[in-house]
C-alpha cells in the first residue's frame, strides 16, 4: 500500500506538463512569433539550418543567394510552407533548447522534422543531440533521395560551404 501511495505522490511531484504557446504570427519558414501569457518571443527551429536562414546570412556567397531566390520563384508554395503547417491562434507544445525552439507541429512530429522531410532545411552539422541526431539524419537522407526541396535544385551544392559556417 505504501508503494502505491509513494508512486502516486512521486508521479504528481515530478510530472512535467507540456509548455503550450500560442502562435501569434508567422514571419517566414525560419521564424514564428509565439506567446505564453503576456510574454511574446520568436522561435527558430532547433537543429536545422533552413533555406531562409541561409539566405539571411550576410556572408553568404552571391551564387548561393541567387540559387535560393530562383528556388522560391519556381516553388512559391515552399516559401509559405509555415503557413500550411501552422494555424495562427493555435496552441502548440513547445520546448526550448540552445536558444531555439522545438515546436511539435503535427502530433509528435516537430516543425524541424517537417522542414527536413520537405527538403526546406538541412540538419545542423555535428549535431550532438542524441534524441534528434538520428531522426534528422534519416529525414534529410530521405529528402535527398526523393530530390525534394533544396535537393532537387542545386542549392546544397552551391551553398554547402555556407551551411557549415
N, CA, C and O of each residue as an XYZ file, in Angstrom:
660
protein
N       0.820     -1.201      0.000
C       0.000      0.000      0.000
C       0.860      1.260      0.000
O       0.555      2.222     -0.705
N       1.945      1.257      0.798
C       2.823      2.411      0.850
C       3.509      2.659     -0.497
O       3.762      3.800     -0.885
N       3.799      1.564     -1.191
C       4.424      1.699     -2.504
C       3.504      2.423     -3.481
O       3.962      3.240     -4.280
N       2.228      2.129     -3.421
C       1.256      2.770     -4.309
C       1.135      4.255     -3.989
O       1.113      5.089     -4.894
N       1.056      4.584     -2.706
C       0.960      5.990     -2.287
C       2.227      6.741     -2.693
O       2.155      7.854     -3.214
N       3.407      6.116     -2.448
C       4.671      6.754     -2.822
C       4.729      7.006     -4.328
O       5.109      8.091     -4.768
N       4.350      6.001     -5.111
C       4.366      6.153     -6.561
C       3.429      7.265     -7.013
O       3.781      8.060     -7.885
N       2.247      7.324     -6.430
C       1.270      8.353     -6.769
C       1.810      9.750     -6.457
O       1.720     10.649     -7.293
N       2.374      9.940     -5.254
C       2.937     11.239     -4.873
C       4.144     11.598     -5.734
O       4.303     12.747     -6.145
N       4.992     10.607     -6.002
C       6.163     10.835     -6.840
C       5.755     11.291     -8.245
O       6.340     12.227     -8.790
N       4.758     10.632     -8.824
C       4.325     10.987    -10.182
C       3.684     12.367    -10.229
O       3.820     13.074    -11.228
N       2.985     12.766     -9.163
C       2.392     14.106     -9.125
C       3.479     15.173     -9.014
O       3.427     16.190     -9.706
N       4.454     14.941     -8.151
C       5.508     15.928     -7.920
C       6.422     16.106     -9.132
O       6.893     17.210     -9.403
N       6.667     15.028     -9.850
C       7.624     15.100    -10.955
C       6.988     15.094    -12.334
O       7.696     15.010    -13.337
N       5.701     15.178    -12.401
C       5.019     15.229    -13.699
C       5.339     16.559    -14.360
O       5.219     17.617    -13.741
N       5.734     16.501    -15.581
C       6.041     17.720    -16.309
C       4.928     17.983    -17.313
O       4.695     17.202    -18.235
N       4.265     19.075    -17.112
C       3.233     19.479    -18.050
C       3.911     20.048    -19.291
O       4.935     20.722    -19.178
N       3.365     19.790    -20.455
C       3.957     20.395    -21.649
C       3.765     21.911    -21.628
O       2.750     22.416    -21.147
N       4.739     22.612    -22.148
C       4.614     24.056    -22.268
C       3.833     24.338    -23.533
O       4.240     23.941    -24.625
N       2.730     25.011    -23.388
C       1.899     25.359    -24.538
C       2.076     26.835    -24.842
O       2.005     27.679    -23.950
N       2.304     27.130    -26.085
C       2.466     28.506    -26.526
C       1.499     28.777    -27.670
O       1.234     27.910    -28.503
N       0.989     29.978    -27.690
C       0.037     30.381    -28.729
C       0.801     31.013    -29.889
O       1.635     31.895    -29.686
N       0.513     30.560    -31.090
C       1.140     31.136    -32.275
C       0.495     32.483    -32.568
O      -0.714     32.569    -32.784
N       1.307     33.529    -32.574
C       0.821     34.879    -32.813
C       1.004     35.325    -34.263
O       0.132     35.979    -34.836
N       2.149     34.962    -34.848
C       2.437     35.422    -36.207
C       3.481     34.524    -36.861
O       4.306     33.908    -36.186
N       3.426     34.465    -38.187
C       4.407     33.707    -38.961
C       5.139     34.698    -39.854
O       4.529     35.352    -40.700
N       6.447     34.805    -39.661
C       7.244     35.728    -40.468
C       7.870     35.041    -41.669
O       7.987     35.630    -42.743
N       8.268     33.793    -41.481
C       8.885     33.022    -42.562
C       8.930     31.567    -42.124
O       8.461     31.221    -41.040
N       9.490     30.729    -42.960
C       9.690     29.339    -42.564
C      10.687     29.248    -41.416
O      10.699     28.267    -40.672
N      11.511     30.257    -41.277
C      12.553     30.289    -40.248
C      12.067     30.850    -38.919
O      12.543     30.416    -37.870
N      11.153     31.781    -38.925
C      10.816     32.497    -37.697
C       9.311     32.674    -37.512
O       8.594     33.110    -38.412
N       8.862     32.317    -36.307
C       7.472     32.500    -35.924
C       7.444     33.184    -34.556
O       8.381     33.064    -33.767
N       6.358     33.897    -34.292
C       6.195     34.563    -33.003
C       5.152     33.801    -32.190
O       4.051     33.525    -32.668
N       5.516     33.468    -30.960
C       4.636     32.764    -30.034
C       4.446     33.608    -28.787
O       5.174     34.573    -28.555
N       3.462     33.232    -27.992
C       3.278     33.888    -26.694
C       2.845     32.854    -25.666
O       2.145     31.884    -25.957
N       3.299     33.118    -24.454
C       2.836     32.384    -23.281
C       2.371     33.463    -22.322
O       3.187     34.186    -21.750
N       1.071     33.573    -22.147
C       0.523     34.676    -21.344
C       0.807     35.994    -22.044
O       0.479     36.157    -23.220
N       1.414     36.932    -21.333
C       1.754     38.234    -21.909
C       3.169     38.280    -22.483
O       3.582     39.306    -23.023
N       3.898     37.202    -22.374
C       5.277     37.147    -22.846
C       5.323     36.685    -24.300
O       4.891     35.575    -24.611
N       5.839     37.525    -25.188
C       5.967     37.201    -26.613
C       7.427     36.891    -26.928
O       8.332     37.526    -26.387
N       7.651     35.921    -27.795
C       9.009     35.547    -28.175
C       9.001     34.965    -29.583
O       7.973     34.522    -30.094
N      10.186     34.984    -30.190
C      10.351     34.452    -31.536
C      10.991     33.077    -31.455
O      11.846     32.819    -30.608
N      10.566     32.210    -32.342
C      11.100     30.849    -32.383
C      11.744     30.579    -33.730
O      11.235     30.958    -34.785
N      12.881     29.909    -33.650
C      13.557     29.384    -34.829
C      13.712     27.882    -34.599
O      13.973     27.462    -33.472
N      13.559     27.075    -35.629
C      13.593     25.618    -35.430
C      14.961     25.120    -34.970
O      16.000     25.531    -35.488
N      14.933     24.241    -34.000
C      16.135     23.684    -33.391
C      16.741     22.592    -34.270
O      16.025     21.759    -34.825
N      18.064     22.609    -34.387
C      18.793     21.516    -35.013
C      18.881     21.535    -36.515
O      19.428     20.610    -37.116
N      18.348     22.584    -37.145
C      18.382     22.653    -38.605
C      18.814     24.042    -39.078
O      18.711     25.028    -38.348
N      19.294     24.087    -40.300
C      19.560     25.344    -40.989
C      18.533     25.413    -42.115
O      18.565     24.603    -43.042
N      17.628     26.377    -42.031
C      16.593     26.496    -43.060
C      17.139     27.276    -44.256
O      18.154     27.966    -44.165
N      16.443     27.145    -45.361
C      16.818     27.908    -46.554
C      16.732     29.404    -46.245
O      17.583     30.181    -46.678
N      15.711     29.800    -45.501
C      15.534     31.213    -45.154
C      16.696     31.736    -44.311
O      17.171     32.852    -44.521
N      17.148     30.922    -43.358
C      18.281     31.324    -42.517
C      19.536     31.481    -43.355
O      20.296     32.433    -43.177
N      19.747     30.557    -44.257
C      20.917     30.611    -45.137
C      20.887     31.874    -45.995
O      21.911     32.537    -46.162
N      19.734     32.203    -46.532
C      19.584     33.396    -47.373
C      19.825     34.675    -46.569
O      20.376     35.642    -47.094
N      19.418     34.683    -45.308
C      19.539     35.890    -44.475
C      20.959     36.143    -43.976
O      21.267     37.254    -43.542
N      21.811     35.154    -44.029
C      23.190     35.349    -43.560
C      23.896     36.373    -44.430
O      23.760     36.370    -45.653
N      24.643     37.240    -43.791
C      25.318     38.321    -44.508
C      26.511     37.847    -45.320
O      26.807     38.413    -46.372
N      27.190     36.827    -44.852
C      28.412     36.391    -45.523
C      28.199     35.271    -46.545
O      29.150     34.586    -46.922
N      26.965     35.089    -46.987
C      26.654     34.036    -47.954
C      27.038     34.493    -49.364
O      26.804     35.639    -49.748
N      27.622     33.583    -50.109
C      28.045     33.886    -51.477
C      26.852     34.265    -52.349
O      25.736     33.783    -52.152
N      27.116     35.130    -53.306
C      26.076     35.634    -54.198
C      25.409     34.514    -55.007
O      24.197     34.538    -55.221
N      26.199     33.540    -55.453
C      25.633     32.435    -56.236
C      24.667     31.608    -55.388
O      23.654     31.121    -55.888
N      24.980     31.457    -54.131
C      24.105     30.731    -53.214
C      22.773     31.472    -53.063
O      21.704     30.869    -53.155
N      22.853     32.785    -52.830
C      21.631     33.581    -52.683
C      20.788     33.552    -53.954
O      19.560     33.499    -53.883
N      21.429     33.588    -55.099
C      20.699     33.547    -56.368
C      19.979     32.212    -56.542
O      18.842     32.178    -57.012
N      20.630     31.117    -56.168
C      20.006     29.792    -56.267
C      18.785     29.702    -55.351
O      17.763     29.132    -55.732
N      18.892     30.259    -54.152
C      17.768     30.240    -53.213
C      16.614     31.075    -53.756
O      15.458     30.656    -53.703
N      16.932     32.256    -54.278
C      15.896     33.122    -54.849
C      15.200     32.428    -56.017
O      13.974     32.459    -56.115
N      15.978     31.801    -56.905
C      15.411     31.055    -58.033
C      14.523     29.902    -57.552
O      13.471     29.630    -58.130
N      14.962     29.239    -56.496
C      14.184     28.132    -55.929
C      12.807     28.623    -55.494
O      11.799     27.992    -55.811
N      12.754     29.740    -54.772
C      11.471     30.253    -54.292
C      10.603     30.813    -55.420
O       9.376     30.797    -55.316
N      11.215     31.304    -56.486
C      10.431     31.758    -57.643
C       9.742     30.556    -58.298
O       8.579     30.636    -58.691
N      10.470     29.448    -58.409
C       9.913     28.233    -59.016
C       8.957     27.490    -58.082
O       8.058     26.787    -58.545
N       9.145     27.643    -56.783
C       8.389     26.866    -55.790
C       7.752     27.787    -54.755
O       8.113     27.748    -53.578
N       6.820     28.600    -55.185
C       6.192     29.593    -54.298
C       5.521     28.952    -53.080
O       5.502     29.544    -52.001
N       4.973     27.752    -53.249
C       4.315     27.082    -52.123
C       5.299     26.769    -50.993
O       4.912     26.731    -49.825
N       6.561     26.548    -51.336
C       7.574     26.279    -50.313
C       7.948     27.541    -49.538
O       8.355     27.465    -48.378
N       7.810     28.689    -50.176
C       8.072     29.959    -49.495
C       7.091     30.162    -48.346
O       7.427     30.782    -47.337
N       5.883     29.640    -48.501
C       4.834     29.789    -47.491
C       4.528     28.466    -46.781
O       3.394     28.231    -46.364
N       5.524     27.620    -46.648
C       5.335     26.306    -46.029
C       4.834     26.424    -44.584
O       3.954     25.667    -44.175
N       5.376     27.350    -43.822
C       4.962     27.511    -42.418
C       3.465     27.825    -42.315
O       2.797     27.369    -41.387
N       2.946     28.600    -43.262
C       1.514     28.923    -43.244
C       0.656     27.680    -43.476
O      -0.474     27.607    -42.992
N       1.186     26.708    -44.213
C       0.450     25.465    -44.442
C       0.445     24.587    -43.194
O      -0.510     23.847    -42.958
N       1.490     24.666    -42.406
C       1.653     23.796    -41.245
C       0.971     24.361    -39.998
O       0.285     23.641    -39.274
N       1.167     25.645    -39.762
C       0.685     26.272    -38.526
C      -0.623     27.021    -38.742
O      -0.939     27.450    -39.852
N      -1.378     27.169    -37.650
C      -2.590     27.984    -37.627
C      -2.408     29.071    -36.579
O      -2.171     28.773    -35.409
N      -2.515     30.323    -36.987
C      -2.380     31.439    -36.051
C      -3.499     31.352    -35.012
O      -4.657     31.102    -35.346
N      -3.133     31.564    -33.754
C      -4.067     31.476    -32.647
C      -4.114     30.100    -32.004
O      -4.687     29.938    -30.926
N      -3.520     29.110    -32.653
C      -3.493     27.738    -32.153
C      -2.426     27.595    -31.070
O      -1.410     28.288    -31.109
N      -2.647     26.705    -30.110
C      -1.659     26.389    -29.080
C      -0.801     25.233    -29.559
O      -1.307     24.259    -30.115
N       0.507     25.349    -29.338
C       1.453     24.309    -29.726
C       2.325     23.938    -28.541
O       2.706     24.791    -27.739
N       2.635     22.642    -28.444
C       3.581     22.158    -27.440
C       4.963     22.613    -27.894
O       5.351     22.415    -29.046
N       5.692     23.222    -26.975
C       6.969     23.826    -27.340
C       8.009     23.527    -26.267
O       7.700     23.500    -25.075
N       9.231     23.304    -26.703
C      10.369     23.122    -25.803
C      11.474     24.046    -26.282
O      11.518     24.428    -27.451
N      12.358     24.396    -25.375
C      13.456     25.297    -25.713
C      14.779     24.567    -25.547
O      14.997     23.864    -24.560
N      15.660     24.743    -26.530
C      16.970     24.115    -26.470
C      17.977     24.976    -27.222
O      17.805     25.271    -28.405
N      19.020     25.369    -26.519
C      20.128     26.137    -27.100
C      19.653     27.366    -27.869
O      20.129     27.638    -28.972
N      18.714     28.106    -27.282
C      18.240     29.345    -27.882
C      17.284     29.167    -29.046
O      16.894     30.145    -29.683
N      16.907     27.944    -29.329
C      15.970     27.675    -30.415
C      14.774     26.924    -29.851
O      14.745     26.583    -28.669
N      13.795     26.669    -30.702
C      12.553     26.043    -30.251
C      12.319     24.696    -30.921
O      12.630     24.493    -32.094
N      11.767     23.796    -30.139
C      11.258     22.535    -30.656
C       9.742     22.676    -30.581
O       9.156     22.630    -29.500
N       9.124     22.845    -31.727
C       7.681     23.028    -31.790
C       7.076     21.753    -32.377
O       7.424     21.338    -33.483
N       6.182     21.150    -31.630
C       5.502     19.948    -32.105
C       4.327     20.405    -32.962
O       3.284     20.810    -32.450
N       4.520     20.331    -34.272
C       3.574     20.917    -35.215
C       2.489     19.942    -35.661
O       1.338     20.340    -35.839
N       2.834     18.698    -35.840
C       1.888     17.677    -36.306
C       2.021     16.454    -35.411
O       2.811     15.556    -35.699
N       1.262     16.416    -34.343
C       1.353     15.297    -33.409
C       2.712     15.255    -32.758
O       3.117     16.212    -32.097
N       3.420     14.160    -32.936
C       4.763     14.019    -32.354
C       5.866     14.548    -33.269
O       7.036     14.565    -32.888
N       5.502     14.969    -34.450
C       6.499     15.490    -35.385
C       6.791     16.946    -35.085
O       5.883     17.760    -34.916
N       8.066     17.255    -35.023
C       8.461     18.640    -34.789
C       8.468     19.390    -36.118
O       8.505     18.796    -37.196
N       8.432     20.698    -36.003
C       8.485     21.536    -37.200
C       9.801     21.311    -37.950
O       9.816     21.282    -39.180
N      10.893     21.153    -37.218
C      12.192     20.897    -37.849
C      12.154     19.601    -38.658
O      12.710     19.535    -39.754
N      11.506     18.584    -38.125
C      11.393     17.319    -38.850
C      10.601     17.496    -40.141
O      10.950     16.926    -41.175
N       9.547     18.278    -40.076
C       8.739     18.530    -41.274
C       9.540     19.295    -42.329
O       9.456     18.998    -43.521
N      10.319     20.284    -41.874
C      11.167     21.037    -42.810
C      12.190     20.119    -43.477
O      12.403     20.199    -44.687
N      12.814     19.257    -42.697
C      13.796     18.326    -43.249
C      13.160     17.378    -44.250
O      13.727     17.124    -45.312
N      11.991     16.855    -43.922
C      11.347     15.891    -44.824
C      10.901     16.521    -46.136
O      10.768     15.826    -47.144
N      10.670     17.829    -46.133
C      10.300     18.532    -47.369
C      11.508     19.117    -48.093
O      11.366     19.713    -49.161
N      12.687     18.949    -47.516
C      13.901     19.476    -48.140
C      14.027     20.984    -48.008
O      14.696     21.620    -48.823
N      13.402     21.562    -47.003
C      13.459     23.017    -46.803
C      14.460     23.400    -45.720
O      14.535     24.558    -45.308
N      15.218     22.425    -45.270
C      16.259     22.660    -44.280
C      17.249     21.506    -44.349
O      16.949     20.445    -44.896
N      18.416     21.725    -43.795
C      19.402     20.653    -43.605
C      19.735     20.617    -42.120
O      19.641     21.628    -41.423
N      20.121     19.448    -41.653
C      20.430     19.354    -40.231
C      21.713     20.104    -39.925
O      22.598     20.226    -40.772
N      21.798     20.594    -38.722
C      22.994     21.302    -38.281
C      24.146     20.301    -38.295
O      24.021     19.204    -37.751
N      25.260     20.671    -38.910
C      26.406     19.760    -38.931
C      26.876     19.466    -37.504
O      26.872     20.350    -36.648
N      27.269     18.249    -37.266
C      27.823     17.825    -35.977
C      26.840     18.025    -34.829
O      27.248     18.365    -33.718
N      25.556     17.818    -35.083
C      24.541     17.904    -34.041
C      24.822     16.824    -32.999
O      24.967     15.650    -33.337
N      24.898     17.224    -31.745
C      25.239     16.283    -30.689
C      24.021     15.782    -29.915
O      24.168     14.956    -29.014
N      22.855     16.250    -30.238
C      21.632     15.876    -29.542
C      21.255     14.441    -29.897
O      20.892     14.156    -31.038
N      21.340     13.551    -28.933
C      21.064     12.131    -29.185
C      19.632     11.876    -29.629
O      19.379     10.995    -30.449
N      18.706     12.641    -29.092
C      17.298     12.442    -29.414
C      16.996     12.739    -30.880
O      16.235     12.011    -31.516
N      17.583     13.797    -31.413
C      17.232     14.235    -32.764
C      18.262     13.888    -33.834
O      17.930     13.907    -35.019
N      19.473     13.580    -33.465
C      20.549     13.342    -34.439
C      20.168     12.271    -35.466
O      20.281     12.503    -36.670
N      19.725     11.124    -35.008
C      19.375     10.029    -35.910
C      18.140     10.319    -36.747
O      18.100     10.021    -37.940
N      17.133     10.904    -36.110
C      15.894     11.236    -36.820
C      16.172     12.249    -37.919
O      15.715     12.091    -39.051
N      16.922     13.287    -37.580
C      17.241     14.329    -38.562
C      18.051     13.764    -39.715
O      17.803     14.103    -40.873
N      19.014     12.908    -39.412
C      19.843     12.298    -40.451
C      18.970     11.493    -41.416
O      19.113     11.603    -42.634
N      18.072     10.690    -40.862
C      17.191      9.848    -41.680
C      16.280     10.686    -42.570
O      16.135     10.401    -43.759
N      15.665     11.719    -41.995
C      14.746     12.568    -42.770
C      15.480     13.325    -43.876
O      14.969     13.454    -44.989
N      16.667     13.818    -43.570
C      17.443     14.533    -44.584
C      17.857     13.579    -45.706
O      17.815     13.943    -46.881
N      18.249     12.383    -45.348
C      18.644     11.393    -46.351
C      17.470     11.035    -47.270
O      17.644     10.896    -48.481
N      16.266     10.888    -46.681
C      15.071     10.591    -47.480
C      14.732     11.735    -48.433
O      14.406     11.498    -49.596
N      14.808     12.970    -47.947
C      14.521     14.132    -48.797
C      15.529     14.219    -49.942
O      15.178     14.551    -51.074
N      16.770     13.920    -49.629
C      17.815     13.953    -50.662
C      17.555     12.868    -51.703
O      17.672     13.119    -52.902
N      17.207     11.678    -51.256
C      16.923     10.567    -52.161
C      15.730     10.884    -53.063
O      15.743     10.563    -54.251
N      14.708     11.509    -52.500
C      13.491     11.843    -53.252
C      13.614     13.158    -54.018
O      12.676     13.575    -54.698
N      14.783     13.814    -53.904
C      15.038     15.083    -54.598
C      13.983     16.130    -54.256
O      13.407     16.753    -55.148
N      13.729     16.324    -52.952
C      12.742     17.295    -52.502
C      13.422     18.604    -52.111
O      14.553     18.620    -51.624
N      12.706     19.688    -52.337
C      13.167     21.000    -51.882
C      14.530     21.383    -52.413
O      14.769     21.358    -53.621
N      15.422     21.737    -51.504
C      16.743     22.213    -51.907
C      17.593     21.126    -52.541
O      18.626     21.422    -53.141
N      17.178     19.879    -52.418
C      17.926     18.782    -53.023
C      17.626     18.650    -54.515
O      18.459     18.128    -55.256
N      16.456     19.111    -54.978
C      16.152     18.997    -56.416
C      16.820     20.132    -57.190
O      17.185     19.962    -58.354
N      16.977     21.255    -56.565
C      17.753     22.337    -57.167
C      19.193     22.084    -56.720
O      19.431     21.133    -55.976
N      20.111     22.857    -57.124
C      21.481     22.616    -56.699
C      21.884     23.563    -55.570
O      23.014     24.048    -55.525
N      20.957     23.814    -54.677
C      21.223     24.744    -53.593
C      22.292     24.198    -52.654
O      23.201     24.928    -52.257
N      22.192     22.935    -52.300
C      23.166     22.356    -51.371
C      24.559     22.398    -51.984
O      25.533     22.735    -51.311
N      24.645     22.057    -53.247
C      25.945     22.061    -53.930
C      26.558     23.467    -53.928
O      27.756     23.624    -53.695
N      25.736     24.480    -54.185
C      26.229     25.854    -54.234
C      26.418     26.482    -52.858
O      27.187     27.432    -52.715
N      25.737     25.969    -51.859
C      25.741     26.596    -50.540
C      26.369     25.730    -49.458
O      26.328     26.090    -48.282
N      26.936     24.619    -49.827
C      27.456     23.677    -48.838
C      28.430     24.330    -47.864
O      28.330     24.124    -46.655
N      29.351     25.099    -48.374
C      30.320     25.785    -47.510
C      29.652     26.749    -46.550
O      30.112     26.918    -45.421
N      28.582     27.378    -46.982
C      27.868     28.352    -46.140
C      27.130     27.655    -44.992
O      27.022     28.191    -43.889
N      26.634     26.465    -45.271
C      25.888     25.718    -44.248
C      26.811     25.362    -43.080
O      26.378     25.358    -41.928
N      28.049     25.070    -43.366
C      28.977     24.620    -42.328
C      29.720     25.748    -41.626
O      30.631     25.495    -40.837
N      29.336     27.004    -41.910
C      29.973     28.138    -41.220
C      29.351     28.364    -39.876
O      29.757     29.273    -39.153
